[in-house]
Amino acid sequence: MSRQCVTSAPLLWLTLLFSLPVAGAGEDQAPAADPVQAIWKHQEIAFYFQSFTTFYSCTSLEGKLERILRELGVHARVKVRSADCPYAVARMPRVVMQVISPVEATPAELAERDKNKSVRELAQRVRGKKSEHPLDSLEEFPAQWRRVSLSRGRLNLEPGDCELIDELKKKVLPKLAVRTVRDDVQCSPNQLTLGQPRLEVDALVEIPKPDAAEDKGT
């Protein structure tokens, strides 16, 4: 009888062990947020970028910034201006972003939209026709807060991009519908950062229309 108890005890402990939830599983996944009504906000964001460790050509910096902003649900056209453009590395380039991003349709944002409504309508009359592009629409649309990780992955970010992510965190993200969730961006002054910068945010993104989602899945 005692021999049977000894041999079955390890099996019992293994059964209990594998029935427990795995520590840390899904800790980076945010619960699905309820949809909110949003509008498109047009703005220009300009800043000077300076790094003491990593240097980019103008075109590579433009491409990297546009990829990051797309991941945040933002439509942006980035122009990098420097005396060294377009072929050599830019030591202290001026970055100009023409940004169209979703923001919650709060009374303040709706008032801001209506304040610029006449200007946009005048621009359409000058062009001779009304724009049919959805990003020019003044109508509300459904959006949702989504967890986004600005780290290695498909954005192809490297440890040398630490100062770039840090600049975006300080100068660009506060002007967008973005909430910081986890900030592990710690750049070493005047030396290459060895660790991978990690920044997790909740970004407001447009919910695809049903027909667009079906087309994407086919």
Steps between C-alpha positions, in 0.01 A plus 500: 500500500776748599699421181197598287473835686866580439484427128177695443606814689733633224222452246264700719749787534559505122127515437462794738806676355383490139148606597631832639502809273840589355653804670518802275289346222310773321622776735570728203153455355253774587133414540290595199384859538152616410474695173484879519400765250794680342584762238808561288732774624741672261814659644862578423765391749855630461807443713878478478649157560849460639675178590852459637526130415286411195476693175249451218479608143200719429316229306562228760378728781188586302421135436558394861279775641219427254503129592479580871212744450306255283528245780332758724208541260631833370520606136809716458724645235843563646756736350851523644687817417872542543794649314634146467188363326430289313806274484725557801410450864309785659667628816213712634208474258172687525209257486165621367198270526168557327282288726141375475406303808182385676397678819197441718202714397490698823323839512840673496622310192167553320524873568856503363384311189214743439735797546712377206200374301463821296869496406480143372179570310663804338797287394260254338324779309838627376578152371164506323360183654432342834756248616367144520801373695394354836783682681347832392163408646357704788270216603542289812608136477551210745847453651654286771794518740760237402819392678811569289857402585772725359785254522684263267239294310380607159605861553864387473608720790850449640674610821644792304146634450468575872544877464253510211232323704576729793454810281170367364382431854574859606413705191247307288296251703358767738336662195329174393230281651759278669524387863829367638461161670860389552809716460834319498677753278828572681760645266859533618631855445768527230536125459325223311224342705545123515155408622195494276277806555149394586199725496145370523205727438127491442425674171164602360457331160219500248282188498500368142166509323343154447554507124865607545561222753351242262716624212809479722418142596447377144 
